[in-house]
């Protein structure tokens, strides 16, 4: 998949420009800059690897995690 790829679920979304996706195994890999967004968390990374039938995500390269919370 290429150009403005968006993976979206009920709990999070991931945006990037290029992804290799395996529908049968529910896996996806990207080596391009990516943004993971969930309710109170954003993760900027240089890529990601979704594996274990889509249950786990490993962020690749330099990554920045932003977490929102109320005091």
C-alpha distances in whole Angstrom, upper triangle without the diagonal:
4,7,9,7,10,11,14,17,21,22,19,16,13,12,10,8,6,5,6,7,11,12,15,16,14,13,10,10,10,12,12,14,14,16,17,19,22,25,27,25,22,21,19,18,17,14,14,14,15,17,20,19,17,20,20,18,19,18,18,21,23,22,24,25,27,29,31,34,37,41
4,7,6,10,12,16,19,23,23,20,16,14,11,8,6,4,7,9,11,14,16,19,20,18,16,13,12,10,12,11,13,13,15,17,19,22,26,27,25,22,20,18,17,16,14,15,16,17,20,23,22,20,23,22,20,20,19,19,20,22,22,23,25,26,28,30,34,37,40
4,6,9,12,15,19,22,23,19,16,13,10,8,5,6,9,12,14,17,19,22,23,20,19,15,14,12,13,11,12,12,14,16,18,21,24,26,24,20,19,17,17,16,14,16,18,19,22,25,24,21,24,24,21,21,20,19,20,22,21,22,24,25,27,29,32,35,39
4,6,10,13,16,19,20,16,12,10,7,6,5,8,10,13,14,18,19,22,22,20,18,15,15,12,14,11,11,10,11,13,15,18,21,22,20,17,17,15,15,15,14,15,17,18,21,24,23,20,23,22,19,20,18,19,20,21,19,20,21,22,24,25,29,32,35
4,7,10,13,17,17,14,10,8,6,5,6,7,7,10,11,14,15,19,19,16,15,11,12,10,13,11,11,10,11,12,14,17,20,22,19,17,16,15,15,15,13,13,14,14,18,21,19,17,19,19,16,18,16,17,19,20,19,20,21,21,23,25,28,31,35
4,6,10,13,14,10,7,6,5,7,9,10,10,12,12,15,15,19,18,15,14,12,13,12,15,13,13,10,10,10,11,13,16,18,17,15,15,14,15,15,13,13,14,14,17,20,18,15,17,17,15,17,16,17,20,21,19,19,19,20,21,22,26,29,32
4,7,11,11,8,5,5,7,9,11,11,10,12,10,13,12,16,15,12,12,10,12,12,15,14,14,11,10,9,10,12,15,18,16,14,14,15,15,16,13,12,13,11,14,16,14,11,14,14,12,15,15,17,20,21,19,19,19,19,20,22,25,28,31
4,7,8,6,4,7,9,12,14,15,14,16,14,16,14,17,17,13,14,13,15,15,18,17,17,13,12,10,9,10,13,16,15,14,15,16,17,19,16,15,15,13,16,17,15,12,14,15,14,17,17,19,22,23,20,20,19,19,19,20,23,26,29
4,5,5,6,9,12,15,18,18,16,18,15,16,15,17,17,13,14,14,17,17,21,20,19,16,14,11,11,10,12,15,15,15,16,18,19,21,18,16,16,13,15,16,14,11,12,13,13,17,17,21,24,24,21,21,19,20,19,20,22,25,28
4,6,8,12,15,18,21,22,20,21,19,20,18,20,20,16,17,17,20,21,24,23,22,18,16,13,11,9,10,14,14,15,17,20,21,23,21,19,19,16,18,18,16,13,13,15,15,19,20,23,26,26,23,23,20,20,19,19,20,23,26
4,7,11,14,17,21,22,20,21,19,20,19,21,20,16,17,17,19,20,22,22,21,17,14,11,9,6,7,11,11,12,14,17,18,21,19,17,17,15,17,17,16,13,12,13,13,16,17,20,23,23,20,19,17,16,15,16,17,20,23
4,7,10,14,17,18,17,19,17,19,18,21,19,16,16,15,16,17,19,18,17,13,10,7,6,4,7,10,9,10,11,13,15,18,16,14,15,13,16,17,16,12,12,13,11,14,14,18,20,20,17,17,14,14,14,15,17,20,24
4,7,10,14,15,14,16,15,17,17,20,19,15,15,13,14,14,17,16,14,10,8,6,5,7,10,12,11,10,11,12,14,16,14,12,14,12,16,18,16,13,14,14,12,14,14,16,19,19,16,16,15,15,15,17,19,22,26
4,7,10,11,11,13,13,16,16,19,18,15,13,11,11,11,13,12,10,7,5,4,6,9,13,14,12,10,9,10,10,12,10,9,11,11,14,17,16,13,14,13,11,12,11,13,16,16,14,14,14,15,16,18,21,24,28
4,7,9,10,13,14,17,18,21,20,17,15,12,12,10,12,10,9,6,5,7,8,12,15,16,14,11,11,10,11,12,10,11,13,13,17,20,19,16,18,17,14,15,13,14,16,16,14,15,15,16,18,20,23,26,29
4,6,7,11,13,16,18,21,20,17,15,12,10,8,9,7,6,5,7,9,12,15,19,19,17,14,12,10,10,9,8,10,12,13,17,20,20,17,19,18,14,15,12,13,14,15,14,15,16,18,20,22,26,29,32
4,7,11,13,16,18,22,21,19,16,13,11,8,9,6,7,8,10,13,15,19,22,23,20,17,16,13,12,11,10,12,14,16,19,23,22,19,22,20,17,17,15,15,16,17,17,18,20,21,24,26,29,33,36
4,7,10,13,16,19,18,16,14,10,9,6,8,6,9,9,12,14,17,20,24,25,22,19,17,15,13,12,9,11,12,14,17,20,20,18,20,19,16,16,15,14,16,18,18,20,21,23,26,28,31,35,38
4,6,10,12,15,15,13,10,7,6,5,8,8,11,10,13,14,17,19,23,24,22,19,17,16,14,12,9,9,10,11,13,17,16,14,17,16,14,14,13,13,16,18,18,20,21,23,25,28,31,34,38
4,7,10,12,12,11,8,6,5,6,9,11,14,13,16,17,20,22,26,27,24,22,20,19,16,15,11,11,10,10,12,15,14,13,17,16,14,15,15,15,17,20,20,23,24,26,28,30,34,37,40
4,6,9,9,8,6,4,7,9,12,14,16,15,17,16,19,21,24,26,24,22,20,20,18,17,13,12,10,9,10,13,12,11,14,14,13,15,16,16,19,22,21,24,24,26,28,30,33,36,40
4,6,6,6,5,6,9,12,15,17,20,18,20,19,22,23,26,28,26,24,23,23,21,20,16,14,12,10,10,12,10,10,14,15,14,16,18,18,22,25,24,26,27,29,30,32,35,38,42
4,6,5,7,8,12,15,18,20,22,20,21,20,22,22,26,28,26,25,24,24,23,22,19,16,14,12,11,12,9,10,14,15,16,18,20,21,24,27,26,28,28,30,30,32,35,38,41
4,6,8,11,14,17,21,23,25,23,24,23,24,25,28,30,28,28,26,27,25,25,21,18,15,13,12,12,9,11,14,16,17,19,22,23,26,29,28,30,30,32,33,35,37,40,43
4,5,9,12,16,19,21,23,21,22,21,23,23,26,28,26,26,24,25,23,23,19,16,13,10,8,8,6,8,11,13,14,16,19,20,24,27,26,28,27,30,30,33,35,38,41
4,7,11,14,17,19,21,18,19,17,19,20,23,25,23,22,21,22,21,21,17,14,11,8,7,8,5,5,9,11,12,14,17,18,22,25,23,25,25,27,27,29,31,35,38
4,7,11,14,16,18,16,17,16,18,19,23,24,22,21,19,19,18,17,14,11,8,5,5,7,6,6,9,9,9,11,14,15,19,21,20,23,22,25,26,28,31,34,37
4,7,10,12,14,12,14,14,16,18,22,23,20,19,17,17,15,14,10,8,6,5,7,10,10,8,11,11,9,11,12,13,16,19,18,20,20,23,24,27,30,33,36
4,7,9,12,11,13,13,17,19,23,24,20,18,16,15,12,11,7,6,4,6,9,12,13,11,14,12,10,9,10,10,13,16,16,18,19,22,24,27,30,33,36
4,6,8,8,11,12,16,19,22,23,20,17,14,13,10,8,5,5,7,9,12,16,16,14,16,14,11,11,9,9,11,14,14,17,18,20,23,26,29,33,35
4,7,8,12,14,18,20,24,24,21,18,15,12,9,6,4,7,9,12,15,18,19,17,19,17,13,12,10,8,9,12,12,16,18,21,23,26,30,33,36
4,6,10,13,16,19,23,23,20,16,14,11,8,5,5,8,11,14,17,21,21,19,21,18,15,14,11,9,10,11,12,15,17,19,22,25,28,32,35
4,7,10,13,17,20,20,17,13,11,7,6,4,5,9,12,15,18,22,22,19,21,18,15,14,10,9,9,10,10,11,14,16,19,22,25,29,31
4,7,10,13,17,17,14,10,8,6,5,6,6,7,11,13,16,20,20,17,18,16,12,12,9,9,11,11,9,11,12,14,17,19,23,26,29
4,6,10,13,13,10,7,6,5,7,9,9,10,13,14,17,20,20,17,18,16,12,13,10,12,13,12,10,10,10,11,13,16,19,23,26
4,7,10,11,8,5,5,6,8,11,10,9,12,12,15,18,18,14,15,13,10,11,9,12,14,14,11,10,9,10,12,14,17,21,24
4,7,8,6,5,7,9,12,15,14,13,15,15,18,20,20,16,16,15,13,14,13,16,17,17,13,12,10,10,10,12,15,18,21
4,6,5,6,9,12,14,18,17,15,17,16,18,20,19,16,15,15,13,15,15,18,20,19,16,14,11,11,10,11,13,16,20
4,6,8,12,15,18,21,20,19,21,19,22,23,22,19,18,17,16,19,18,21,23,22,18,16,13,11,9,9,11,13,17
4,7,10,14,17,20,20,19,21,20,23,24,24,21,19,18,17,18,17,21,22,20,17,14,11,8,6,5,7,10,14
4,7,10,13,17,17,16,18,17,20,22,22,19,18,16,14,15,14,17,18,17,13,10,7,6,5,6,9,13,16
4,7,10,13,14,14,16,16,20,22,22,19,18,16,14,14,12,15,16,14,10,8,6,5,7,9,12,16,19
4,6,10,10,10,13,14,17,20,21,17,17,15,11,11,8,11,12,10,7,6,5,6,9,12,15,19,21
4,7,9,10,14,15,19,22,22,19,19,17,13,12,9,10,10,8,5,5,7,8,12,15,18,22,24
4,5,7,11,13,17,20,21,18,18,15,12,10,6,6,6,6,4,7,9,12,15,18,21,25,27
4,7,11,14,17,20,22,19,20,17,13,11,7,6,5,6,7,10,12,15,18,22,25,29,31
4,7,10,13,17,18,15,17,14,10,9,6,5,7,9,9,12,14,16,19,22,26,29,32
4,7,10,13,14,12,13,10,7,6,4,5,9,11,10,13,14,17,19,22,25,29,31
4,6,10,11,9,11,8,6,5,6,7,11,14,13,16,16,19,21,24,27,31,33
4,7,8,6,7,6,4,6,9,11,15,17,16,18,17,20,21,24,26,30,33
4,5,5,6,5,6,8,11,13,17,20,18,21,20,23,24,26,29,32,35
4,5,5,6,9,11,14,16,20,23,21,23,22,25,25,28,30,33,36
4,6,8,10,13,16,18,22,25,23,25,24,26,26,28,30,34,36
4,6,8,11,14,16,20,22,20,22,21,22,23,25,27,30,33
4,7,10,13,17,20,22,20,21,19,21,21,23,25,28,31
4,7,10,13,17,18,16,18,17,19,19,22,24,27,30
4,6,10,13,15,13,15,14,17,17,20,22,26,29
4,6,10,12,11,13,13,16,17,21,23,27,29
4,7,9,7,10,10,14,16,19,22,26,28
4,7,7,11,13,16,18,22,25,29,31
4,6,10,13,16,19,23,26,29,31
4,7,10,14,17,20,23,27,29
4,7,10,13,17,20,23,25
4,7,10,13,16,20,22
4,7,10,13,17,19
4,7,10,13,16
4,7,10,13
4,7,10
4,7
4
